[in-house]
Amino acid sequence: MKAILRISLLVAAVVMVGITVAQAQRVIKGTVYMDGEPAAGITVEAHKGGEMLTSFDGKYEVEADEKTKYIRFTFIDESKKLDIEGKSGDVFDFAFTGSIPSGDEEDAGSGEVNLGTHDELMKAQDLDYLNNLSLYTEFYKQGDYKSAQPHWKVLYNQYPKSTRNIYTQGAKMLESKIENAKTDAERDELIDQYMKLYDKRIKYFGEEGFVLGRKGTSWLKYKLDPDRDKAQEGEALKAVHKSGYEWFAKSIKLQGEETEPPILLLYMQTTVALFKLGELPKEQVVKNYEESMSIANAIIAANEDEDKVKQTQETVIPFIENIFGKSGAADCEALVNIYSVQFQENADDADFIKSMLRRLARAKCTDSELFEQGTNRLYDLDPSAEAAFNMARRYMRKDDVENAKKYYKQAMEQETDQELLSTYYYEYGVFVFVKENALSEARNYARKALAINPEYCEAYMLIGDIYVAASRSFSGTDLEKSAVFWLASDYYAKARRYEDCSIDASSKIAQYKKYFPNKEEAFMEGLQEGTTYKVEGWINESTKVRF
């Protein structure tokens, strides 16, 4: 009987040990890095568990006990220990030297990454996570970003998969720092961190198409900020637009009809910018325009979100058409083929003809026979200010200056729409500048256009061109003549603040810098860099000395 009892107890003990071992088994894994690269030859040993040697990929996977307190990493005769007691999850990356290459803003210092979700970390009562989350959240709500930052960094670096708020709220804190940066160098360093934040969000939370659209938007916003100390020029300007363009293109490819409407607009802006910079062919501009319009129309046809549809119809599509029309890449032959048939069908519709003429004008197709037919027909149907304006254009193309001036003045006298009137003023300024070399009069009309619309970048460009032309006949010393280019560049710089003119304005600033007065000339005149200098004569404007 005792023998049977002993055997029964032995069996029970074996069974209980088996159950205990089965319940206690845990597999811990991760990747070991040295100086940012996966590290081979590292011995990984779990406290109360197994051990293994990492291969070329730096990965390890060892069995452990539920009571395992740490993992030991050994390379040759040097050991380092990672404390995991009380930590949830079973994935622990470790940097033996350097930091983990996760695209982090800065290394948290522990060499550890826990990929637990918020719910998992809450369930495990991970005190490090809970404490930092509580402190960061409280400071963030108070708008005290400086105090929130250290706690946010711990979450960002050590718990990157815990909550999406790390990225959305982290973005707001980074934007605040960027906007308060003192120098371009400081600003650019923060922008790079911001872009890495987007990449890390994609890595741990997906939504690549959506996030790339937001990434490109933030990139252009801060890289092309008109308040930067030095505006982007040359190769730097190309690089900025290339990055934005690539992110928008991939975003649209992934999102399709789910694309946020403003992303289509930014996609076309970067497309046209790269075309003007010689980085994209005309055919690609047309292709991207068709793609953008196709998606925009699909968004409208789906009619699932009233606000999204309204934004697309009233803002995005008109701006895309405007950008494309002004790009210089629009194919006049194609537009004429499209509108010729429609014109025959709508020859008595003044509103249609106005719309057709505007689009042809934006695409610089005013020399076509269709444009002339439409102009004549519109004037017959409705001899309005806009019709007179188109008649003026028609006579200008024929070098009939007298009739062109007659109709321009009729248009300017009759027009009540201020936006259109600013356009008439601007174009009349171009007309008298080009056809009559009337520099002062041309400037006056450009100023009238700007008085109505202070964001009319083409009018700033016109004044810059007028001053460049004036430098040829400006009387005075060599320095006084060269100083006119300071003033011209001031106006190009104002134009550069606006997307439609940024590329051309940047190009002209770079082109005319070489005509600035040199330091020796300025020194002889007692001029110091940064001081105010007045250009006399009919120009009568002040500028800043610079070299």
SULPE-V941263 format. One record per residue. N is the residue number from 1. RES is the residue in one small letter. SS is DSSP state (H for helix, E for strand, C for the rest). PHI is phi in whole degrees, -180 to 180 (NA if undefined). OMEGA is omega in whole degrees, -180 to 180 (NA if undefined). Layout:
BEGIN
N|RES|SS|PHI|OMEGA, N|RES|SS|PHI|OMEGA
END
This chain:
BEGIN
1|m|C|NA|178, 2|k|H|-62|179, 3|a|H|-62|180, 4|i|H|-64|-180, 5|l|H|-63|179, 6|r|H|-62|179, 7|i|H|-64|-180, 8|s|H|-63|179, 9|l|H|-65|179, 10|l|H|-63|179, 11|v|H|-62|-180, 12|a|H|-62|180, 13|a|H|-63|179, 14|v|H|-62|180, 15|v|H|-63|-180, 16|m|H|-63|177, 17|v|H|-61|179, 18|g|H|-62|180, 19|i|H|-66|-179, 20|t|H|-61|180, 21|v|H|-63|-179, 22|a|H|-62|-179, 23|q|H|-74|-175, 24|a|H|-82|-177, 25|q|C|-63|-178, 26|r|E|-149|179, 27|v|E|-108|178, 28|i|E|-107|-179, 29|k|E|-144|180, 30|g|E|166|180, 31|t|E|-130|178, 32|v|E|-104|-178, 33|y|E|-122|169, 34|m|E|-130|-179, 35|d|C|54|175, 36|g|C|85|-178, 37|e|E|-117|176, 38|p|E|-56|-173, 39|a|C|-108|175, 40|a|C|-95|175, 41|g|C|79|177, 42|i|C|-96|175, 43|t|E|-83|-180, 44|v|E|-112|-176, 45|e|E|-130|178, 46|a|E|-89|174, 47|h|C|-58|-176, 48|k|C|59|179, 49|g|C|-153|-176, 50|g|C|-91|178, 51|e|E|-145|179, 52|m|E|-159|179, 53|l|E|-110|-179, 54|t|C|-71|177, 55|s|C|-98|-174, 56|f|C|-63|-179, 57|d|C|-86|177, 58|g|C|72|-175, 59|k|E|-84|175, 60|y|E|-137|177, 61|e|E|-155|-176, 62|v|E|-130|175, 63|e|E|-79|-179, 64|a|E|-143|179, 65|d|C|-102|177, 66|e|C|-61|-179, 67|k|C|-96|178, 68|t|C|-60|-176, 69|k|C|-99|-176, 70|y|E|-156|172, 71|i|E|-121|179, 72|r|E|-105|179, 73|f|E|-116|-176, 74|t|E|-129|176, 75|f|E|-128|-174, 76|i|C|58|-178, 77|d|C|-117|179, 78|e|E|-113|-180, 79|s|E|-122|175, 80|k|E|-136|-174, 81|k|E|-118|177, 82|l|E|-113|-179, 83|d|E|-79|179, 84|i|C|-120|-180, 85|e|C|-64|-180, 86|g|C|82|179, 87|k|C|-89|178, 88|s|C|-90|179, 89|g|C|83|-177, 90|d|C|-126|180, 91|v|E|-114|-179, 92|f|E|-135|173, 93|d|E|-78|-175, 94|f|E|-145|176, 95|a|E|-100|179, 96|f|E|-69|170, 97|t|E|-137|-180, 98|g|C|73|-178, 99|s|C|-135|179, 100|i|C|-76|-176, 101|p|C|-78|-177, 102|s|C|-106|-177, 103|g|C|76|-177, 104|d|C|-73|176, 105|e|C|-62|173, 106|e|C|-161|-175, 107|d|C|-66|-180, 108|a|C|-74|174, 109|g|C|99|-176, 110|s|C|-91|-178, 111|g|C|73|-173, 112|e|E|-120|173, 113|v|E|-129|179, 114|n|E|-107|-175, 115|l|C|-95|177, 116|g|C|-72|175, 117|t|C|-82|180, 118|h|H|-57|-179, 119|d|H|-63|-180, 120|e|H|-66|-180, 121|l|H|-69|176, 122|m|H|-65|-179, 123|k|H|-62|-179, 124|a|H|-82|-178, 125|q|C|54|178, 126|d|C|-71|-172, 127|l|H|-64|179, 128|d|H|-61|179, 129|y|H|-65|-175, 130|l|H|-63|-180, 131|n|H|-65|-180, 132|n|H|-68|178, 133|l|H|-64|-178, 134|s|H|-63|-178, 135|l|H|-67|180, 136|y|H|-62|-178, 137|t|H|-63|-178, 138|e|H|-65|179, 139|f|H|-65|-179, 140|y|H|-63|-180, 141|k|H|-62|180, 142|q|C|-80|-177, 143|g|C|78|179, 144|d|C|-91|-175, 145|y|H|-67|-179, 146|k|H|-62|179, 147|s|H|-74|-179, 148|a|H|-73|-172, 149|q|H|-53|-177, 150|p|H|-59|-179, 151|h|H|-75|176, 152|w|H|-63|-179, 153|k|H|-63|178, 154|v|H|-61|180, 155|l|H|-66|-178, 156|y|H|-62|-176, 157|n|H|-88|-173, 158|q|H|-99|-177, 159|y|C|-131|-171, 160|p|C|-68|-177, 161|k|C|-110|-173, 162|s|C|-72|-177, 163|t|C|-154|179, 164|r|C|-67|179, 165|n|H|-59|177, 166|i|H|-55|-175, 167|y|H|-91|-179, 168|t|H|-70|179, 169|q|H|-79|175, 170|g|H|-62|178, 171|a|H|-62|180, 172|k|H|-65|180, 173|m|H|-68|178, 174|l|H|-68|178, 175|e|H|-61|178, 176|s|H|-61|179, 177|k|H|-67|179, 178|i|H|-63|-177, 179|e|H|-69|179, 180|n|C|-106|179, 181|a|C|-65|-176, 182|k|C|-89|-177, 183|t|C|-133|176, 184|d|H|-63|-179, 185|a|H|-63|178, 186|e|H|-64|-180, 187|r|H|-63|-178, 188|d|H|-66|178, 189|e|H|-64|178, 190|l|H|-69|177, 191|i|H|-63|177, 192|d|H|-60|178, 193|q|H|-64|180, 194|y|H|-63|180, 195|m|H|-65|177, 196|k|H|-66|177, 197|l|H|-62|177, 198|y|H|-61|-179, 199|d|H|-62|-179, 200|k|H|-69|177, 201|r|H|-62|178, 202|i|H|-62|-178, 203|k|H|-59|-173, 204|y|H|-103|-178, 205|f|H|-128|176, 206|g|C|70|-177, 207|e|C|55|-172, 208|e|H|-57|-177, 209|g|H|-61|180, 210|f|H|-62|-176, 211|v|H|-67|179, 212|l|H|-63|177, 213|g|H|-63|178, 214|r|H|-68|180, 215|k|H|-61|179, 216|g|H|-62|180, 217|t|H|-63|180, 218|s|H|-65|180, 219|w|H|-58|-179, 220|l|H|-67|-178, 221|k|H|-57|-174, 222|y|H|-94|179, 223|k|H|-74|-179, 224|l|C|-107|179, 225|d|C|-58|-178, 226|p|C|-65|-179, 227|d|C|-91|176, 228|r|C|-62|178, 229|d|C|-62|179, 230|k|C|-134|-179, 231|a|C|-69|179, 232|q|C|-67|180, 233|e|C|-141|173, 234|g|H|56|-177, 235|e|H|-64|179, 236|a|H|-64|179, 237|l|H|-65|177, 238|k|H|-60|-177, 239|a|H|-62|179, 240|v|H|-62|-179, 241|h|H|-67|179, 242|k|H|-62|-180, 243|s|H|-62|179, 244|g|H|-60|-179, 245|y|H|-60|-178, 246|e|H|-65|179, 247|w|H|-68|179, 248|f|H|-65|-179, 249|a|H|-61|-180, 250|k|H|-69|178, 251|s|H|-59|-179, 252|i|H|-66|178, 253|k|H|-61|-178, 254|l|H|-79|-174, 255|q|H|-88|-178, 256|g|H|57|-178, 257|e|H|-71|177, 258|e|H|-88|179, 259|t|C|-60|174, 260|e|C|-69|-175, 261|p|H|-49|-179, 262|p|H|-61|179, 263|i|H|-66|177, 264|l|H|-63|180, 265|l|H|-66|179, 266|l|H|-67|177, 267|y|H|-60|179, 268|m|H|-71|178, 269|q|H|-63|180, 270|t|H|-71|176, 271|t|H|-59|-178, 272|v|H|-67|178, 273|a|H|-60|-180, 274|l|H|-68|175, 275|f|H|-64|-180, 276|k|H|-68|178, 277|l|C|-87|177, 278|g|C|80|-177, 279|e|C|-101|179, 280|l|C|-133|178, 281|p|C|-78|180, 282|k|H|-57|-178, 283|e|H|-61|-180, 284|q|H|-70|178, 285|v|H|-62|179, 286|v|H|-62|180, 287|k|H|-62|-179, 288|n|H|-69|176, 289|y|H|-63|180, 290|e|H|-63|179, 291|e|H|-64|-179, 292|s|H|-63|-180, 293|m|H|-67|179, 294|s|H|-62|180, 295|i|H|-68|179, 296|a|H|-61|179, 297|n|H|-67|177, 298|a|H|-67|177, 299|i|H|-63|179, 300|i|H|-67|-178, 301|a|H|-64|-180, 302|a|H|-66|174, 303|n|C|52|-177, 304|e|C|-90|-177, 305|d|C|-132|-174, 306|e|H|-59|-180, 307|d|H|-66|180, 308|k|H|-65|179, 309|v|H|-64|-179, 310|k|H|-63|179, 311|q|H|-61|-179, 312|t|H|-67|-178, 313|q|H|-70|-170, 314|e|H|-91|-177, 315|t|H|-120|-171, 316|v|H|-67|-177, 317|i|H|-62|178, 318|p|H|-59|-180, 319|f|H|-70|178, 320|i|H|-62|180, 321|e|H|-63|180, 322|n|H|-65|179, 323|i|H|-61|-179, 324|f|H|-65|-178, 325|g|H|-63|-178, 326|k|H|-89|-171, 327|s|C|-69|-173, 328|g|C|88|-180, 329|a|C|-100|180, 330|a|C|-63|-177, 331|d|C|-87|-178, 332|c|H|-60|-178, 333|e|H|-60|180, 334|a|H|-66|-180, 335|l|H|-63|179, 336|v|H|-63|179, 337|n|H|-61|-180, 338|i|H|-67|-173, 339|y|H|-81|180, 340|s|H|-60|180, 341|v|H|-66|-178, 342|q|H|-66|179, 343|f|H|-64|178, 344|q|H|-62|-178, 345|e|H|-82|-175, 346|n|C|-126|-175, 347|a|C|-65|180, 348|d|C|-107|-178, 349|d|C|-103|-176, 350|a|H|-62|-179, 351|d|H|-65|178, 352|f|H|-63|-177, 353|i|H|-64|177, 354|k|H|-58|-180, 355|s|H|-63|180, 356|m|H|-63|-178, 357|l|H|-66|178, 358|r|H|-63|-178, 359|r|H|-69|177, 360|l|H|-65|179, 361|a|H|-67|179, 362|r|H|-61|-180, 363|a|C|-88|179, 364|k|C|60|178, 365|c|C|-106|-175, 366|t|C|-78|179, 367|d|C|-88|-176, 368|s|C|-76|177, 369|e|H|-64|179, 370|l|H|-61|-180, 371|f|H|-64|180, 372|e|H|-67|178, 373|q|H|-62|180, 374|g|H|-64|180, 375|t|H|-63|-180, 376|n|H|-63|-177, 377|r|H|-67|-179, 378|l|H|-65|180, 379|y|H|-66|177, 380|d|H|-67|-177, 381|l|H|-74|-173, 382|d|C|-153|-178, 383|p|C|-72|-177, 384|s|C|-84|178, 385|a|H|-61|-179, 386|e|H|-66|178, 387|a|H|-64|178, 388|a|H|-64|179, 389|f|H|-60|178, 390|n|H|-67|176, 391|m|H|-64|178, 392|a|H|-60|178, 393|r|H|-61|-178, 394|r|H|-61|-179, 395|y|H|-70|178, 396|m|H|-63|179, 397|r|H|-65|179, 398|k|C|-90|-178, 399|d|C|60|175, 400|d|C|-92|-172, 401|v|H|-62|-177, 402|e|H|-59|-180, 403|n|H|-69|178, 404|a|H|-62|180, 405|k|H|-64|-180, 406|k|H|-60|-177, 407|y|H|-76|175, 408|y|H|-60|-178, 409|k|H|-67|176, 410|q|H|-63|-180, 411|a|H|-63|-178, 412|m|H|-69|180, 413|e|H|-75|-173, 414|q|H|-91|-171, 415|e|C|-69|177, 416|t|C|-109|177, 417|d|C|-77|-174, 418|q|H|-63|180, 419|e|H|-64|178, 420|l|H|-67|-179, 421|l|H|-62|178, 422|s|H|-63|177, 423|t|H|-65|180, 424|y|H|-63|178, 425|y|H|-59|-179, 426|y|H|-61|-176, 427|e|H|-68|176, 428|y|H|-67|175, 429|g|H|-59|177, 430|v|H|-62|-177, 431|f|H|-60|-177, 432|v|H|-72|177, 433|f|H|-70|-176, 434|v|H|-77|-173, 435|k|H|-85|-174, 436|e|H|-124|-177, 437|n|C|54|180, 438|a|C|-86|-170, 439|l|H|-66|-178, 440|s|H|-65|179, 441|e|H|-65|179, 442|a|H|-60|179, 443|r|H|-63|180, 444|n|H|-59|-179, 445|y|H|-73|174, 446|a|H|-64|178, 447|r|H|-65|177, 448|k|H|-63|178, 449|a|H|-62|-179, 450|l|H|-72|178, 451|a|H|-64|177, 452|i|H|-83|-177, 453|n|C|-131|-178, 454|p|C|-65|179, 455|e|C|-102|-178, 456|y|C|-79|-171, 457|c|H|-65|179, 458|e|H|-62|178, 459|a|H|-70|174, 460|y|H|-63|178, 461|m|H|-60|-180, 462|l|H|-62|179, 463|i|H|-64|176, 464|g|H|-60|179, 465|d|H|-65|179, 466|i|H|-62|-179, 467|y|H|-71|175, 468|v|H|-61|179, 469|a|H|-65|-179, 470|a|H|-66|-177, 471|s|H|-61|-178, 472|r|C|-69|-176, 473|s|C|-114|-177, 474|f|C|-70|-178, 475|s|C|-86|178, 476|g|C|132|179, 477|t|C|-72|177, 478|d|H|-59|179, 479|l|H|-65|-180, 480|e|H|-63|177, 481|k|H|-69|-179, 482|s|H|-68|-178, 483|a|H|-63|178, 484|v|H|-59|-179, 485|f|H|-71|172, 486|w|H|-60|-176, 487|l|H|-67|177, 488|a|H|-59|-180, 489|s|H|-66|175, 490|d|H|-59|-178, 491|y|H|-74|175, 492|y|H|-64|179, 493|a|H|-65|176, 494|k|H|-65|180, 495|a|H|-66|-177, 496|r|H|-65|-180, 497|r|C|-70|-176, 498|y|C|-115|-171, 499|e|H|-55|-176, 500|d|H|-62|-175, 501|c|H|-115|-170, 502|s|H|-58|-177, 503|i|H|-69|-178, 504|d|H|-64|-179, 505|a|H|-66|179, 506|s|H|-61|180, 507|s|H|-64|-178, 508|k|H|-71|177, 509|i|H|-61|179, 510|a|H|-64|-178, 511|q|H|-67|-172, 512|y|H|-95|177, 513|k|H|-59|-177, 514|k|H|-67|179, 515|y|H|-96|177, 516|f|C|-61|173, 517|p|C|-59|179, 518|n|C|-89|-175, 519|k|H|-62|-178, 520|e|H|-64|179, 521|e|H|-62|-178, 522|a|H|-64|-180, 523|f|H|-60|-180, 524|m|H|-64|180, 525|e|C|-94|179, 526|g|C|76|-178, 527|l|C|-99|178, 528|q|C|-111|180, 529|e|C|-59|179, 530|g|C|94|180, 531|t|C|-82|-178, 532|t|E|-83|179, 533|y|E|-133|-180, 534|k|E|-104|174, 535|v|E|-87|-174, 536|e|C|-85|179, 537|g|C|73|-178, 538|w|C|-67|179, 539|i|C|-69|171, 540|n|C|52|179, 541|e|E|-137|-180, 542|s|E|-103|180, 543|t|E|-144|179, 544|k|E|-113|176, 545|v|C|-72|177, 546|r|C|-159|-176, 547|f|C|-130|NA
END
